[in-house]
Amino acid sequence: QALEDTGITMLADSRLQNLRQIAECGTSLPTMLLRAPGRHDIDDTVQLADISLNSSLTTMTALSEAAVRAGTRHGVIVMVDVGDLREGVWPDHLVDVVSSAAALPGIDVKGVGTNLACYGGVQPSVENMTRLV
């Protein structure tokens, strides 16, 4: 409750176990999994996270199926690779992937995201840092 009283509007973590502990605290805040779920994490992801980061339509389809089984919807942020080679769909596939994800019955596309200057030795530049702007 103390966190909610500060004005925080969401809790996020990269570990499902931590999201499980957050859920056990009884917070009403939405939660986000700060990574793409593995194929064995699909049901737990739908149960514990309102939103997850995703770059695979196969994973988003599995999340949709799990959400439908659970009688809910799952939010996704579709990750885009802008040259850092960390994760994400290629920019020229983004519209198709987002359109396909948006058509899934258990999925709400919440937005797009990217990792910048994180991995792969790609140096930040004006071009790659502003590709999604």
ABEGO torsion letter per residue (X at the ends): XAAAAAGBABBBBABAAAAAAAAAAGBABBBBBABBBBAAAAAAAAAABABBBBABAAAAAAAAAAAAAAGBBBBBBBBBBAGAGABEBBAAAAAAAAAAAAABAABBBAEBBBBBGABGGBBBBAAAAAAAX
